[in-house]
Amino acid sequence: MTRPPMPCCSNDTCSSNVVATGRYRAILWIVLTINAVMFAVEIIAGLAAGSAALQADALDFFADAANYGISLFVLGMTLRWRAGAALVKGASMGLFGLWVIGSVVWHALQGTVPAWGTMGLVGVAALLANGACLALLYAWRDGDANMRSVWICSRNDVVANLAVLAAALGVFGTGTGWPDIIVASIMAFLALQGAVTIIRHALSELRESGEAEPVPLLR
């Protein structure tokens, strides 16, 4: 598979598009790095604290890092490939949501009470990291399905981080693990909702391009 050649032109519109693509690529590398680092931090902290919400957020960071990598790979390719990448990302978000549901059931049965101090500290760090990513990606929130999927992932991450902080306060106040379980359930809902939005947008673009039939994921 090869990338289609970029058209060579000297008008202002073409030059602006090339510059915008270059900026978007650089920003994707930055947010990919941030998410990869935070995945390592949160997965360790989540396991140590026994928090379903932190572990779910850690896997969300991992999924986002993988998604940004896919976005970098298809950047500049045809609409078919970009929309196909969005479909993959939408499916991964859906699987993440299902995994979190399973984790919630397990922690509820075990009666786990997570360490609220660790949850709060790591939650603040995650919120700052995702806030920075959201600010960097704001200019591309209304782009194609691929760009929009990246924006939706980052937006959901900020909401999830706020929910993790609320869970930490809830665990501190109640002395039970139910606030952690409730927040993890909310994160699962956000992942499933975001997955539906991304998949619908991607399918719409595939229909517009007249290339929906050859995509294996749709069969």
KEVEXDO-634822 format. One record per residue (C-alpha): residue in one letter; residue number from 1; x, y, z negated. Coordinates in steps of 0.25 Angstrom, whole numbers, plus 2048, in hexadecimal, padded with zeros to 3 digits. Last residue first. Layout:
# residues N
@rest=A	nr=NUM	c1=X	c2=Y	c3=Z
...
# end
This chain:
# residues 219
@rest=R	nr=219	c1=7B3	c2=7E3	c3=7E8
@rest=L	nr=218	c1=7B6	c2=7F2	c3=7E4
@rest=L	nr=217	c1=7C4	c2=7EF	c3=7DF
@rest=P	nr=216	c1=7C8	c2=7E9	c3=7EC
@rest=V	nr=215	c1=7C7	c2=7F7	c3=7F3
@rest=P	nr=214	c1=7C4	c2=7F4	c3=802
@rest=E	nr=213	c1=7B6	c2=7F8	c3=801
@rest=A	nr=212	c1=7B7	c2=806	c3=7FB
@rest=E	nr=211	c1=7BF	c2=80C	c3=806
@rest=G	nr=210	c1=7B4	c2=816	c3=80C
@rest=S	nr=209	c1=7BC	c2=822	c3=806
@rest=E	nr=208	c1=7AF	c2=827	c3=800
@rest=R	nr=207	c1=7AB	c2=819	c3=7FB
@rest=L	nr=206	c1=7B9	c2=818	c3=7F4
@rest=E	nr=205	c1=7B7	c2=826	c3=7EE
@rest=S	nr=204	c1=7AA	c2=822	c3=7E8
@rest=L	nr=203	c1=7B0	c2=815	c3=7E3
@rest=A	nr=202	c1=7BB	c2=81D	c3=7DC
@rest=H	nr=201	c1=7B1	c2=826	c3=7D5
@rest=R	nr=200	c1=7A8	c2=81B	c3=7D0
@rest=I	nr=199	c1=7B5	c2=813	c3=7CB
@rest=I	nr=198	c1=7BA	c2=820	c3=7C3
@rest=T	nr=197	c1=7AC	c2=823	c3=7BD
@rest=V	nr=196	c1=7AA	c2=814	c3=7B9
@rest=A	nr=195	c1=7B8	c2=813	c3=7B3
@rest=G	nr=194	c1=7B6	c2=820	c3=7AB
@rest=Q	nr=193	c1=7AA	c2=81A	c3=7A5
@rest=L	nr=192	c1=7B0	c2=80D	c3=7A1
@rest=A	nr=191	c1=7BC	c2=814	c3=79B
@rest=L	nr=190	c1=7B4	c2=81E	c3=793
@rest=F	nr=189	c1=7AB	c2=813	c3=78E
@rest=A	nr=188	c1=7B8	c2=80B	c3=789
@rest=M	nr=187	c1=7BD	c2=817	c3=782
@rest=I	nr=186	c1=7B0	c2=819	c3=77B
@rest=S	nr=185	c1=7B1	c2=80A	c3=776
@rest=A	nr=184	c1=7BF	c2=80D	c3=771
@rest=V	nr=183	c1=7B9	c2=819	c3=76A
@rest=I	nr=182	c1=7AF	c2=810	c3=763
@rest=I	nr=181	c1=7B9	c2=806	c3=75F
@rest=D	nr=180	c1=7C2	c2=810	c3=759
@rest=P	nr=179	c1=7B7	c2=816	c3=751
@rest=W	nr=178	c1=7B3	c2=808	c3=74D
@rest=G	nr=177	c1=7C0	c2=805	c3=747
@rest=T	nr=176	c1=7BC	c2=808	c3=738
@rest=G	nr=175	c1=7C2	c2=811	c3=72D
@rest=T	nr=174	c1=7B7	c2=81B	c3=730
@rest=G	nr=173	c1=7BE	c2=829	c3=730
@rest=F	nr=172	c1=7CB	c2=824	c3=735
@rest=V	nr=171	c1=7C5	c2=81B	c3=740
@rest=G	nr=170	c1=7BD	c2=826	c3=744
@rest=L	nr=169	c1=7C8	c2=830	c3=745
@rest=A	nr=168	c1=7D0	c2=826	c3=74D
@rest=A	nr=167	c1=7C4	c2=824	c3=756
@rest=A	nr=166	c1=7C3	c2=833	c3=759
@rest=L	nr=165	c1=7D1	c2=833	c3=75D
@rest=V	nr=164	c1=7CE	c2=828	c3=766
@rest=A	nr=163	c1=7C2	c2=82F	c3=76C
@rest=L	nr=162	c1=7CB	c2=83B	c3=76F
@rest=N	nr=161	c1=7D4	c2=832	c3=776
@rest=A	nr=160	c1=7C9	c2=82C	c3=77E
@rest=V	nr=159	c1=7C4	c2=839	c3=783
@rest=V	nr=158	c1=7D2	c2=83D	c3=788
@rest=D	nr=157	c1=7D4	c2=82F	c3=78F
@rest=N	nr=156	c1=7C6	c2=831	c3=796
@rest=R	nr=155	c1=7CB	c2=83D	c3=79D
@rest=S	nr=154	c1=7D8	c2=837	c3=7A1
@rest=C	nr=153	c1=7D1	c2=82B	c3=7A7
@rest=I	nr=152	c1=7C7	c2=834	c3=7AE
@rest=W	nr=151	c1=7D3	c2=83D	c3=7B4
@rest=V	nr=150	c1=7DA	c2=831	c3=7BA
@rest=S	nr=149	c1=7CD	c2=82B	c3=7C0
@rest=R	nr=148	c1=7CA	c2=839	c3=7C6
@rest=M	nr=147	c1=7D8	c2=839	c3=7CD
@rest=N	nr=146	c1=7D5	c2=82B	c3=7D3
@rest=A	nr=145	c1=7C7	c2=82E	c3=7D6
@rest=D	nr=144	c1=7CA	c2=83B	c3=7DD
@rest=G	nr=143	c1=7CD	c2=848	c3=7D6
@rest=D	nr=142	c1=7C4	c2=84F	c3=7CC
@rest=R	nr=141	c1=7CD	c2=84D	c3=7C0
@rest=W	nr=140	c1=7DA	c2=851	c3=7C7
@rest=A	nr=139	c1=7DD	c2=85F	c3=7C0
@rest=Y	nr=138	c1=7DA	c2=858	c3=7B3
@rest=L	nr=137	c1=7E5	c2=84E	c3=7B4
@rest=L	nr=136	c1=7F0	c2=855	c3=7AC
@rest=A	nr=135	c1=7E6	c2=85A	c3=7A1
@rest=L	nr=134	c1=7E1	c2=84B	c3=7A0
@rest=C	nr=133	c1=7EF	c2=846	c3=79E
@rest=A	nr=132	c1=7F2	c2=850	c3=793
@rest=G	nr=131	c1=7E5	c2=84D	c3=78C
@rest=N	nr=130	c1=7E8	c2=83E	c3=78D
@rest=A	nr=129	c1=7F6	c2=83F	c3=786
@rest=L	nr=128	c1=7F0	c2=849	c3=77B
@rest=L	nr=127	c1=7E5	c2=83F	c3=779
@rest=A	nr=126	c1=7EE	c2=833	c3=778
@rest=A	nr=125	c1=7F7	c2=83A	c3=76E
@rest=V	nr=124	c1=7EB	c2=83E	c3=766
@rest=G	nr=123	c1=7E5	c2=82F	c3=766
@rest=V	nr=122	c1=7F3	c2=82A	c3=762
@rest=L	nr=121	c1=7F2	c2=832	c3=755
@rest=G	nr=120	c1=7E4	c2=82F	c3=753
@rest=M	nr=119	c1=7E4	c2=820	c3=755
@rest=T	nr=118	c1=7F1	c2=81F	c3=74D
@rest=G	nr=117	c1=7EA	c2=825	c3=741
@rest=W	nr=116	c1=7DD	c2=81D	c3=743
@rest=A	nr=115	c1=7E3	c2=810	c3=741
@rest=P	nr=114	c1=7D9	c2=806	c3=747
@rest=V	nr=113	c1=7CE	c2=7FF	c3=73F
@rest=T	nr=112	c1=7CC	c2=7F1	c3=747
@rest=G	nr=111	c1=7BF	c2=7EA	c3=744
@rest=Q	nr=110	c1=7C3	c2=7DE	c3=74C
@rest=L	nr=109	c1=7B6	c2=7DD	c3=753
@rest=A	nr=108	c1=7B5	c2=7EC	c3=756
@rest=H	nr=107	c1=7C4	c2=7EB	c3=75B
@rest=W	nr=106	c1=7C1	c2=7E0	c3=765
@rest=V	nr=105	c1=7B4	c2=7E7	c3=76A
@rest=V	nr=104	c1=7BB	c2=7F4	c3=76C
@rest=S	nr=103	c1=7C7	c2=7ED	c3=774
@rest=G	nr=102	c1=7BD	c2=7E6	c3=77D
@rest=I	nr=101	c1=7B6	c2=7F3	c3=780
@rest=V	nr=100	c1=7C4	c2=7F9	c3=782
@rest=W	nr=99	c1=7C7	c2=7EF	c3=78D
@rest=L	nr=98	c1=7BA	c2=7F2	c3=794
@rest=G	nr=97	c1=7BE	c2=801	c3=795
@rest=F	nr=96	c1=7CC	c2=7FE	c3=79A
@rest=L	nr=95	c1=7C6	c2=7F5	c3=7A5
@rest=G	nr=94	c1=7BD	c2=800	c3=7A9
@rest=M	nr=93	c1=7C9	c2=80A	c3=7A9
@rest=S	nr=92	c1=7D1	c2=800	c3=7B2
@rest=A	nr=91	c1=7C5	c2=7FF	c3=7BC
@rest=G	nr=90	c1=7C5	c2=80E	c3=7BD
@rest=K	nr=89	c1=7D4	c2=80E	c3=7BF
@rest=V	nr=88	c1=7D3	c2=804	c3=7CA
@rest=L	nr=87	c1=7C7	c2=80B	c3=7D1
@rest=A	nr=86	c1=7CF	c2=818	c3=7D0
@rest=A	nr=85	c1=7DB	c2=811	c3=7D7
@rest=G	nr=84	c1=7D1	c2=80D	c3=7E2
@rest=A	nr=83	c1=7CC	c2=81B	c3=7E4
@rest=R	nr=82	c1=7DB	c2=820	c3=7E6
@rest=W	nr=81	c1=7DD	c2=814	c3=7F0
@rest=R	nr=80	c1=7D1	c2=817	c3=7F8
@rest=L	nr=79	c1=7D3	c2=826	c3=7F7
@rest=T	nr=78	c1=7E1	c2=824	c3=7FE
@rest=M	nr=77	c1=7EE	c2=825	c3=7F7
@rest=G	nr=76	c1=7F4	c2=832	c3=7F1
@rest=L	nr=75	c1=7F4	c2=82D	c3=7E3
@rest=V	nr=74	c1=7F2	c2=81E	c3=7E3
@rest=F	nr=73	c1=7FE	c2=81B	c3=7DB
@rest=L	nr=72	c1=7FD	c2=826	c3=7D1
@rest=S	nr=71	c1=7EE	c2=823	c3=7CE
@rest=I	nr=70	c1=7F2	c2=815	c3=7CB
@rest=G	nr=69	c1=7FD	c2=819	c3=7C1
@rest=Y	nr=68	c1=7F2	c2=823	c3=7BB
@rest=N	nr=67	c1=7E9	c2=817	c3=7B9
@rest=A	nr=66	c1=7F4	c2=80F	c3=7B3
@rest=A	nr=65	c1=7F7	c2=81A	c3=7A9
@rest=D	nr=64	c1=7E8	c2=81B	c3=7A6
@rest=A	nr=63	c1=7E6	c2=80D	c3=7A4
@rest=F	nr=62	c1=7F2	c2=80D	c3=79A
@rest=F	nr=61	c1=7EC	c2=819	c3=793
@rest=D	nr=60	c1=7DF	c2=812	c3=792
@rest=L	nr=59	c1=7E5	c2=806	c3=78C
@rest=A	nr=58	c1=7EB	c2=80F	c3=781
@rest=D	nr=57	c1=7DD	c2=816	c3=77F
@rest=A	nr=56	c1=7D7	c2=808	c3=77D
@rest=Q	nr=55	c1=7E2	c2=804	c3=773
@rest=L	nr=54	c1=7DF	c2=811	c3=76C
@rest=A	nr=53	c1=7D0	c2=80F	c3=76B
@rest=A	nr=52	c1=7D2	c2=801	c3=766
@rest=S	nr=51	c1=7DB	c2=805	c3=75B
@rest=G	nr=50	c1=7E3	c2=7FB	c3=753
@rest=A	nr=49	c1=7ED	c2=806	c3=74F
@rest=A	nr=48	c1=7F9	c2=7FE	c3=754
@rest=L	nr=47	c1=7F2	c2=7F9	c3=760
@rest=G	nr=46	c1=7ED	c2=807	c3=764
@rest=A	nr=45	c1=7FB	c2=80E	c3=761
@rest=I	nr=44	c1=802	c2=804	c3=76A
@rest=I	nr=43	c1=7F8	c2=805	c3=775
@rest=E	nr=42	c1=7F7	c2=814	c3=773
@rest=V	nr=41	c1=806	c2=818	c3=774
@rest=A	nr=40	c1=808	c2=80F	c3=780
@rest=F	nr=39	c1=7FC	c2=814	c3=787
@rest=M	nr=38	c1=800	c2=822	c3=784
@rest=V	nr=37	c1=80D	c2=821	c3=78B
@rest=A	nr=36	c1=806	c2=81B	c3=798
@rest=N	nr=35	c1=7FB	c2=826	c3=798
@rest=I	nr=34	c1=805	c2=831	c3=797
@rest=T	nr=33	c1=80E	c2=82B	c3=7A2
@rest=L	nr=32	c1=802	c2=82A	c3=7AB
@rest=V	nr=31	c1=7FD	c2=838	c3=7A8
@rest=I	nr=30	c1=80B	c2=83D	c3=7AD
@rest=W	nr=29	c1=80B	c2=835	c3=7B9
@rest=L	nr=28	c1=7FD	c2=839	c3=7BD
@rest=I	nr=27	c1=801	c2=847	c3=7BB
@rest=A	nr=26	c1=80C	c2=846	c3=7C5
@rest=R	nr=25	c1=803	c2=83F	c3=7CF
@rest=Y	nr=24	c1=7F8	c2=84A	c3=7CE
@rest=R	nr=23	c1=803	c2=855	c3=7D0
@rest=G	nr=22	c1=808	c2=84E	c3=7DD
@rest=T	nr=21	c1=7F9	c2=84C	c3=7E2
@rest=A	nr=20	c1=7F7	c2=85B	c3=7DF
@rest=V	nr=19	c1=803	c2=85F	c3=7E7
@rest=V	nr=18	c1=7FF	c2=856	c3=7F3
@rest=N	nr=17	c1=7F1	c2=85B	c3=7F3
@rest=S	nr=16	c1=7F6	c2=86A	c3=7F2
@rest=S	nr=15	c1=7FF	c2=867	c3=7FE
@rest=C	nr=14	c1=7F4	c2=862	c3=806
@rest=T	nr=13	c1=7EB	c2=86D	c3=803
@rest=D	nr=12	c1=7F6	c2=878	c3=806
@rest=N	nr=11	c1=7F8	c2=873	c3=814
@rest=S	nr=10	c1=806	c2=86D	c3=817
@rest=C	nr=9	c1=802	c2=85F	c3=81B
@rest=C	nr=8	c1=808	c2=851	c3=81A
@rest=P	nr=7	c1=7FE	c2=846	c3=816
@rest=M	nr=6	c1=802	c2=83D	c3=80B
@rest=P	nr=5	c1=805	c2=82F	c3=811
@rest=P	nr=4	c1=7FB	c2=824	c3=80C
@rest=R	nr=3	c1=801	c2=81C	c3=801
@rest=T	nr=2	c1=806	c2=80D	c3=804
@rest=M	nr=1	c1=800	c2=800	c3=800
# end
